[in-house]
Amino acid sequence: MFLVDKPNRVPERQRLYQQSTIPIYLRTPRSRLYVGTFAAGFGVAMLGSVYTMYALIRGKE
């Protein structure tokens, strides 16, 4: 059975989270990848929005 035979990894993961002093959103192994990807996407979206607002304010020439 899939769920019954799995070992209990809660204590070791709990130690991983509680021993670290870095922010909670950067503690897991892949979290830097996720946060970096989100930040890059957010940055591109913000630059696109600012450029579009600038183009709309500037108007046609």
PyMOL Python script that loads the backbone (N, CA, C, O; Angstrom):
from pymol import cmd

cmd.read_pdbstr("""\
ATOM      1  N   MET A   1       0.843  -1.175   0.000  1.00  0.00           N
ATOM      2  CA  MET A   1       0.000   0.000   0.000  1.00  0.00           C
ATOM      3  C   MET A   1       0.890   1.242   0.000  1.00  0.00           C
ATOM      4  O   MET A   1       1.890   1.322   0.713  1.00  0.00           O
ATOM      5  N   PHE A   2       0.499   2.174  -0.802  1.00  0.00           N
ATOM      6  CA  PHE A   2       1.347   3.335  -1.064  1.00  0.00           C
ATOM      7  C   PHE A   2       1.526   4.251   0.152  1.00  0.00           C
ATOM      8  O   PHE A   2       2.659   4.593   0.493  1.00  0.00           O
ATOM      9  N   LEU A   3       0.465   4.644   0.795  1.00  0.00           N
ATOM     10  CA  LEU A   3       0.569   5.595   1.900  1.00  0.00           C
ATOM     11  C   LEU A   3       0.970   4.948   3.217  1.00  0.00           C
ATOM     12  O   LEU A   3       1.578   5.604   4.062  1.00  0.00           O
ATOM     13  N   VAL A   4       0.648   3.702   3.403  1.00  0.00           N
ATOM     14  CA  VAL A   4       0.903   3.044   4.681  1.00  0.00           C
ATOM     15  C   VAL A   4       2.376   2.698   4.843  1.00  0.00           C
ATOM     16  O   VAL A   4       2.902   2.785   5.952  1.00  0.00           O
ATOM     17  N   ASP A   5       3.052   2.312   3.777  1.00  0.00           N
ATOM     18  CA  ASP A   5       4.431   1.850   3.865  1.00  0.00           C
ATOM     19  C   ASP A   5       5.462   2.962   3.794  1.00  0.00           C
ATOM     20  O   ASP A   5       6.658   2.685   3.880  1.00  0.00           O
ATOM     21  N   LYS A   6       5.048   4.192   3.641  1.00  0.00           N
ATOM     22  CA  LYS A   6       6.011   5.291   3.549  1.00  0.00           C
ATOM     23  C   LYS A   6       6.578   5.613   4.927  1.00  0.00           C
ATOM     24  O   LYS A   6       5.842   5.606   5.913  1.00  0.00           O
ATOM     25  N   PRO A   7       7.884   5.896   5.007  1.00  0.00           N
ATOM     26  CA  PRO A   7       8.469   6.271   6.295  1.00  0.00           C
ATOM     27  C   PRO A   7       8.017   7.672   6.718  1.00  0.00           C
ATOM     28  O   PRO A   7       7.679   8.511   5.884  1.00  0.00           O
ATOM     29  N   ASN A   8       8.019   7.897   8.009  1.00  0.00           N
ATOM     30  CA  ASN A   8       7.614   9.185   8.555  1.00  0.00           C
ATOM     31  C   ASN A   8       8.795  10.148   8.479  1.00  0.00           C
ATOM     32  O   ASN A   8       9.776   9.986   9.206  1.00  0.00           O
ATOM     33  N   ARG A   9       8.708  11.133   7.615  1.00  0.00           N
ATOM     34  CA  ARG A   9       9.793  12.095   7.424  1.00  0.00           C
ATOM     35  C   ARG A   9       9.497  13.449   8.088  1.00  0.00           C
ATOM     36  O   ARG A   9      10.248  14.407   7.903  1.00  0.00           O
ATOM     37  N   VAL A  10       8.441  13.525   8.833  1.00  0.00           N
ATOM     38  CA  VAL A  10       8.057  14.790   9.462  1.00  0.00           C
ATOM     39  C   VAL A  10       9.123  15.290  10.435  1.00  0.00           C
ATOM     40  O   VAL A  10       9.465  16.471  10.375  1.00  0.00           O
ATOM     41  N   PRO A  11       9.671  14.453  11.335  1.00  0.00           N
ATOM     42  CA  PRO A  11      10.661  14.975  12.280  1.00  0.00           C
ATOM     43  C   PRO A  11      11.911  15.549  11.608  1.00  0.00           C
ATOM     44  O   PRO A  11      12.405  16.593  12.033  1.00  0.00           O
ATOM     45  N   GLU A  12      12.424  14.896  10.580  1.00  0.00           N
ATOM     46  CA  GLU A  12      13.627  15.422   9.933  1.00  0.00           C
ATOM     47  C   GLU A  12      13.334  16.693   9.142  1.00  0.00           C
ATOM     48  O   GLU A  12      14.169  17.596   9.097  1.00  0.00           O
ATOM     49  N   ARG A  13      12.169  16.776   8.524  1.00  0.00           N
ATOM     50  CA  ARG A  13      11.808  18.012   7.816  1.00  0.00           C
ATOM     51  C   ARG A  13      11.517  19.138   8.798  1.00  0.00           C
ATOM     52  O   ARG A  13      11.794  20.304   8.515  1.00  0.00           O
ATOM     53  N   GLN A  14      10.964  18.792   9.941  1.00  0.00           N
ATOM     54  CA  GLN A  14      10.708  19.796  10.970  1.00  0.00           C
ATOM     55  C   GLN A  14      12.032  20.363  11.483  1.00  0.00           C
ATOM     56  O   GLN A  14      12.146  21.569  11.701  1.00  0.00           O
ATOM     57  N   ARG A  15      13.028  19.502  11.676  1.00  0.00           N
ATOM     58  CA  ARG A  15      14.355  19.970  12.085  1.00  0.00           C
ATOM     59  C   ARG A  15      14.970  20.879  11.025  1.00  0.00           C
ATOM     60  O   ARG A  15      15.589  21.891  11.355  1.00  0.00           O
ATOM     61  N   LEU A  16      14.800  20.520   9.752  1.00  0.00           N
ATOM     62  CA  LEU A  16      15.318  21.339   8.655  1.00  0.00           C
ATOM     63  C   LEU A  16      14.750  22.756   8.719  1.00  0.00           C
ATOM     64  O   LEU A  16      15.482  23.733   8.561  1.00  0.00           O
ATOM     65  N   TYR A  17      13.461  22.857   8.949  1.00  0.00           N
ATOM     66  CA  TYR A  17      12.824  24.171   8.995  1.00  0.00           C
ATOM     67  C   TYR A  17      13.169  24.938  10.264  1.00  0.00           C
ATOM     68  O   TYR A  17      13.355  26.154  10.212  1.00  0.00           O
ATOM     69  N   GLN A  18      13.257  24.262  11.394  1.00  0.00           N
ATOM     70  CA  GLN A  18      13.436  24.965  12.660  1.00  0.00           C
ATOM     71  C   GLN A  18      14.878  25.342  12.947  1.00  0.00           C
ATOM     72  O   GLN A  18      15.110  26.306  13.676  1.00  0.00           O
ATOM     73  N   GLN A  19      15.856  24.628  12.407  1.00  0.00           N
ATOM     74  CA  GLN A  19      17.259  24.925  12.689  1.00  0.00           C
ATOM     75  C   GLN A  19      17.782  26.095  11.870  1.00  0.00           C
ATOM     76  O   GLN A  19      18.734  26.760  12.280  1.00  0.00           O
ATOM     77  N   SER A  20      17.188  26.348  10.746  1.00  0.00           N
ATOM     78  CA  SER A  20      17.686  27.367   9.838  1.00  0.00           C
ATOM     79  C   SER A  20      17.289  28.763  10.317  1.00  0.00           C
ATOM     80  O   SER A  20      16.230  28.958  10.915  1.00  0.00           O
ATOM     81  N   THR A  21      18.168  29.729  10.037  1.00  0.00           N
ATOM     82  CA  THR A  21      17.880  31.118  10.407  1.00  0.00           C
ATOM     83  C   THR A  21      17.475  31.959   9.201  1.00  0.00           C
ATOM     84  O   THR A  21      17.137  33.132   9.352  1.00  0.00           O
ATOM     85  N   ILE A  22      17.505  31.376   8.013  1.00  0.00           N
ATOM     86  CA  ILE A  22      17.105  32.133   6.822  1.00  0.00           C
ATOM     87  C   ILE A  22      15.576  32.223   6.764  1.00  0.00           C
ATOM     88  O   ILE A  22      14.891  31.439   7.421  1.00  0.00           O
ATOM     89  N   PRO A  23      15.038  33.159   5.994  1.00  0.00           N
ATOM     90  CA  PRO A  23      13.579  33.312   5.932  1.00  0.00           C
ATOM     91  C   PRO A  23      12.876  32.024   5.501  1.00  0.00           C
ATOM     92  O   PRO A  23      13.439  31.217   4.762  1.00  0.00           O
ATOM     93  N   ILE A  24      11.671  31.844   5.960  1.00  0.00           N
ATOM     94  CA  ILE A  24      10.916  30.608   5.739  1.00  0.00           C
ATOM     95  C   ILE A  24      10.714  30.323   4.256  1.00  0.00           C
ATOM     96  O   ILE A  24      10.699  29.160   3.853  1.00  0.00           O
ATOM     97  N   TYR A  25      10.558  31.358   3.439  1.00  0.00           N
ATOM     98  CA  TYR A  25      10.304  31.138   2.019  1.00  0.00           C
ATOM     99  C   TYR A  25      11.564  30.746   1.248  1.00  0.00           C
ATOM    100  O   TYR A  25      11.476  30.455   0.055  1.00  0.00           O
ATOM    101  N   LEU A  26      12.734  30.729   1.892  1.00  0.00           N
ATOM    102  CA  LEU A  26      13.971  30.308   1.232  1.00  0.00           C
ATOM    103  C   LEU A  26      14.568  29.044   1.848  1.00  0.00           C
ATOM    104  O   LEU A  26      15.696  28.688   1.507  1.00  0.00           O
ATOM    105  N   ARG A  27      13.873  28.368   2.721  1.00  0.00           N
ATOM    106  CA  ARG A  27      14.449  27.244   3.459  1.00  0.00           C
ATOM    107  C   ARG A  27      14.462  25.925   2.709  1.00  0.00           C
ATOM    108  O   ARG A  27      15.363  25.115   2.929  1.00  0.00           O
ATOM    109  N   THR A  28      13.519  25.683   1.849  1.00  0.00           N
ATOM    110  CA  THR A  28      13.473  24.386   1.173  1.00  0.00           C
ATOM    111  C   THR A  28      14.468  24.342   0.014  1.00  0.00           C
ATOM    112  O   THR A  28      14.907  25.392  -0.456  1.00  0.00           O
ATOM    113  N   PRO A  29      14.829  23.155  -0.452  1.00  0.00           N
ATOM    114  CA  PRO A  29      15.866  23.043  -1.486  1.00  0.00           C
ATOM    115  C   PRO A  29      15.568  23.795  -2.787  1.00  0.00           C
ATOM    116  O   PRO A  29      16.478  24.403  -3.349  1.00  0.00           O
ATOM    117  N   ARG A  30      14.349  23.777  -3.274  1.00  0.00           N
ATOM    118  CA  ARG A  30      14.035  24.425  -4.553  1.00  0.00           C
ATOM    119  C   ARG A  30      13.447  25.820  -4.396  1.00  0.00           C
ATOM    120  O   ARG A  30      13.045  26.431  -5.386  1.00  0.00           O
ATOM    121  N   SER A  31      13.389  26.322  -3.196  1.00  0.00           N
ATOM    122  CA  SER A  31      12.694  27.591  -2.979  1.00  0.00           C
ATOM    123  C   SER A  31      13.387  28.764  -3.660  1.00  0.00           C
ATOM    124  O   SER A  31      12.712  29.686  -4.119  1.00  0.00           O
ATOM    125  N   ARG A  32      14.705  28.757  -3.739  1.00  0.00           N
ATOM    126  CA  ARG A  32      15.398  29.858  -4.425  1.00  0.00           C
ATOM    127  C   ARG A  32      15.029  29.886  -5.908  1.00  0.00           C
ATOM    128  O   ARG A  32      14.900  30.958  -6.499  1.00  0.00           O
ATOM    129  N   LEU A  33      14.861  28.714  -6.500  1.00  0.00           N
ATOM    130  CA  LEU A  33      14.428  28.643  -7.899  1.00  0.00           C
ATOM    131  C   LEU A  33      13.031  29.231  -8.051  1.00  0.00           C
ATOM    132  O   LEU A  33      12.783  30.018  -8.965  1.00  0.00           O
ATOM    133  N   TYR A  34      12.120  28.855  -7.163  1.00  0.00           N
ATOM    134  CA  TYR A  34      10.745  29.350  -7.247  1.00  0.00           C
ATOM    135  C   TYR A  34      10.678  30.857  -7.013  1.00  0.00           C
ATOM    136  O   TYR A  34       9.997  31.572  -7.749  1.00  0.00           O
ATOM    137  N   VAL A  35      11.377  31.335  -5.997  1.00  0.00           N
ATOM    138  CA  VAL A  35      11.340  32.765  -5.684  1.00  0.00           C
ATOM    139  C   VAL A  35      12.009  33.561  -6.800  1.00  0.00           C
ATOM    140  O   VAL A  35      11.518  34.623  -7.184  1.00  0.00           O
ATOM    141  N   GLY A  36      13.126  33.055  -7.323  1.00  0.00           N
ATOM    142  CA  GLY A  36      13.812  33.741  -8.416  1.00  0.00           C
ATOM    143  C   GLY A  36      12.975  33.806  -9.679  1.00  0.00           C
ATOM    144  O   GLY A  36      12.930  34.839 -10.348  1.00  0.00           O
ATOM    145  N   THR A  37      12.310  32.705 -10.007  1.00  0.00           N
ATOM    146  CA  THR A  37      11.443  32.678 -11.183  1.00  0.00           C
ATOM    147  C   THR A  37      10.272  33.639 -11.014  1.00  0.00           C
ATOM    148  O   THR A  37       9.916  34.359 -11.947  1.00  0.00           O
ATOM    149  N   PHE A  38       9.679  33.650  -9.835  1.00  0.00           N
ATOM    150  CA  PHE A  38       8.578  34.573  -9.575  1.00  0.00           C
ATOM    151  C   PHE A  38       9.057  36.019  -9.680  1.00  0.00           C
ATOM    152  O   PHE A  38       8.380  36.851 -10.284  1.00  0.00           O
ATOM    153  N   ALA A  39      10.223  36.327  -9.097  1.00  0.00           N
ATOM    154  CA  ALA A  39      10.740  37.697  -9.128  1.00  0.00           C
ATOM    155  C   ALA A  39      11.040  38.136 -10.559  1.00  0.00           C
ATOM    156  O   ALA A  39      10.757  39.274 -10.930  1.00  0.00           O
ATOM    157  N   ALA A  40      11.610  37.240 -11.360  1.00  0.00           N
ATOM    158  CA  ALA A  40      11.900  37.580 -12.753  1.00  0.00           C
ATOM    159  C   ALA A  40      10.607  37.831 -13.529  1.00  0.00           C
ATOM    160  O   ALA A  40      10.508  38.807 -14.273  1.00  0.00           O
ATOM    161  N   GLY A  41       9.629  36.964 -13.359  1.00  0.00           N
ATOM    162  CA  GLY A  41       8.347  37.158 -14.038  1.00  0.00           C
ATOM    163  C   GLY A  41       7.654  38.433 -13.598  1.00  0.00           C
ATOM    164  O   GLY A  41       7.085  39.155 -14.417  1.00  0.00           O
ATOM    165  N   PHE A  42       7.702  38.708 -12.302  1.00  0.00           N
ATOM    166  CA  PHE A  42       7.093  39.933 -11.781  1.00  0.00           C
ATOM    167  C   PHE A  42       7.799  41.161 -12.347  1.00  0.00           C
ATOM    168  O   PHE A  42       7.150  42.141 -12.712  1.00  0.00           O
ATOM    169  N   GLY A  43       9.128  41.108 -12.422  1.00  0.00           N
ATOM    170  CA  GLY A  43       9.891  42.228 -12.968  1.00  0.00           C
ATOM    171  C   GLY A  43       9.564  42.495 -14.426  1.00  0.00           C
ATOM    172  O   GLY A  43       9.395  43.646 -14.830  1.00  0.00           O
ATOM    173  N   VAL A  44       9.473  41.432 -15.215  1.00  0.00           N
ATOM    174  CA  VAL A  44       9.126  41.583 -16.632  1.00  0.00           C
ATOM    175  C   VAL A  44       7.718  42.158 -16.773  1.00  0.00           C
ATOM    176  O   VAL A  44       7.489  43.035 -17.605  1.00  0.00           O
ATOM    177  N   ALA A  45       6.788  41.677 -15.978  1.00  0.00           N
ATOM    178  CA  ALA A  45       5.416  42.183 -16.042  1.00  0.00           C
ATOM    179  C   ALA A  45       5.354  43.657 -15.648  1.00  0.00           C
ATOM    180  O   ALA A  45       4.634  44.436 -16.273  1.00  0.00           O
ATOM    181  N   MET A  46       6.097  44.040 -14.627  1.00  0.00           N
ATOM    182  CA  MET A  46       6.092  45.444 -14.205  1.00  0.00           C
ATOM    183  C   MET A  46       6.710  46.341 -15.271  1.00  0.00           C
ATOM    184  O   MET A  46       6.191  47.422 -15.552  1.00  0.00           O
ATOM    185  N   LEU A  47       7.819  45.896 -15.866  1.00  0.00           N
ATOM    186  CA  LEU A  47       8.435  46.696 -16.928  1.00  0.00           C
ATOM    187  C   LEU A  47       7.494  46.834 -18.123  1.00  0.00           C
ATOM    188  O   LEU A  47       7.397  47.908 -18.717  1.00  0.00           O
ATOM    189  N   GLY A  48       6.809  45.761 -18.473  1.00  0.00           N
ATOM    190  CA  GLY A  48       5.840  45.831 -19.562  1.00  0.00           C
ATOM    191  C   GLY A  48       4.702  46.785 -19.253  1.00  0.00           C
ATOM    192  O   GLY A  48       4.256  47.528 -20.128  1.00  0.00           O
ATOM    193  N   SER A  49       4.234  46.770 -18.026  1.00  0.00           N
ATOM    194  CA  SER A  49       3.148  47.677 -17.628  1.00  0.00           C
ATOM    195  C   SER A  49       3.600  49.132 -17.671  1.00  0.00           C
ATOM    196  O   SER A  49       2.878  49.999 -18.162  1.00  0.00           O
ATOM    197  N   VAL A  50       4.791  49.393 -17.158  1.00  0.00           N
ATOM    198  CA  VAL A  50       5.310  50.766 -17.156  1.00  0.00           C
ATOM    199  C   VAL A  50       5.531  51.250 -18.585  1.00  0.00           C
ATOM    200  O   VAL A  50       5.215  52.395 -18.909  1.00  0.00           O
ATOM    201  N   TYR A  51       6.070  50.389 -19.436  1.00  0.00           N
ATOM    202  CA  TYR A  51       6.278  50.767 -20.835  1.00  0.00           C
ATOM    203  C   TYR A  51       4.946  51.068 -21.521  1.00  0.00           C
ATOM    204  O   TYR A  51       4.838  52.041 -22.268  1.00  0.00           O
ATOM    205  N   THR A  52       3.945  50.247 -21.273  1.00  0.00           N
ATOM    206  CA  THR A  52       2.633  50.459 -21.885  1.00  0.00           C
ATOM    207  C   THR A  52       2.003  51.758 -21.393  1.00  0.00           C
ATOM    208  O   THR A  52       1.422  52.500 -22.186  1.00  0.00           O
ATOM    209  N   MET A  53       2.108  52.039 -20.105  1.00  0.00           N
ATOM    210  CA  MET A  53       1.574  53.301 -19.580  1.00  0.00           C
ATOM    211  C   MET A  53       2.302  54.488 -20.197  1.00  0.00           C
ATOM    212  O   MET A  53       1.674  55.487 -20.548  1.00  0.00           O
ATOM    213  N   TYR A  54       3.613  54.386 -20.332  1.00  0.00           N
ATOM    214  CA  TYR A  54       4.396  55.457 -20.950  1.00  0.00           C
ATOM    215  C   TYR A  54       3.948  55.684 -22.395  1.00  0.00           C
ATOM    216  O   TYR A  54       3.784  56.824 -22.829  1.00  0.00           O
ATOM    217  N   ALA A  55       3.754  54.591 -23.132  1.00  0.00           N
ATOM    218  CA  ALA A  55       3.326  54.710 -24.528  1.00  0.00           C
ATOM    219  C   ALA A  55       1.930  55.325 -24.624  1.00  0.00           C
ATOM    220  O   ALA A  55       1.668  56.120 -25.527  1.00  0.00           O
ATOM    221  N   LEU A  56       1.040  54.970 -23.713  1.00  0.00           N
ATOM    222  CA  LEU A  56      -0.308  55.543 -23.731  1.00  0.00           C
ATOM    223  C   LEU A  56      -0.294  57.024 -23.364  1.00  0.00           C
ATOM    224  O   LEU A  56      -1.025  57.816 -23.959  1.00  0.00           O
ATOM    225  N   ILE A  57       0.521  57.397 -22.405  1.00  0.00           N
ATOM    226  CA  ILE A  57       0.599  58.803 -21.997  1.00  0.00           C
ATOM    227  C   ILE A  57       1.240  59.641 -23.099  1.00  0.00           C
ATOM    228  O   ILE A  57       0.810  60.763 -23.366  1.00  0.00           O
ATOM    229  N   ARG A  58       2.255  59.094 -23.726  1.00  0.00           N
ATOM    230  CA  ARG A  58       2.975  59.813 -24.774  1.00  0.00           C
ATOM    231  C   ARG A  58       2.079  60.051 -25.986  1.00  0.00           C
ATOM    232  O   ARG A  58       2.143  61.114 -26.605  1.00  0.00           O
ATOM    233  N   GLY A  59       1.262  59.090 -26.321  1.00  0.00           N
ATOM    234  CA  GLY A  59       0.325  59.241 -27.431  1.00  0.00           C
ATOM    235  C   GLY A  59       0.981  59.061 -28.786  1.00  0.00           C
ATOM    236  O   GLY A  59       2.158  58.711 -28.885  1.00  0.00           O
ATOM    237  N   LYS A  60       0.195  59.307 -29.834  1.00  0.00           N
ATOM    238  CA  LYS A  60       0.696  59.176 -31.204  1.00  0.00           C
ATOM    239  C   LYS A  60       1.521  60.389 -31.581  1.00  0.00           C
ATOM    240  O   LYS A  60       1.300  61.498 -31.095  1.00  0.00           O
ATOM    241  N   GLU A  61       2.468  60.148 -32.451  1.00  0.00           N
ATOM    242  CA  GLU A  61       3.291  61.269 -32.927  1.00  0.00           C
ATOM    243  C   GLU A  61       2.929  61.639 -34.336  1.00  0.00           C
ATOM    244  O   GLU A  61       3.517  62.560 -34.903  1.00  0.00           O
TER     245      GLU A  61
END
""", "prot")
cmd.dss("prot")
cmd.show_as("cartoon", "prot")
cmd.util.cbc("prot")
cmd.orient("prot")
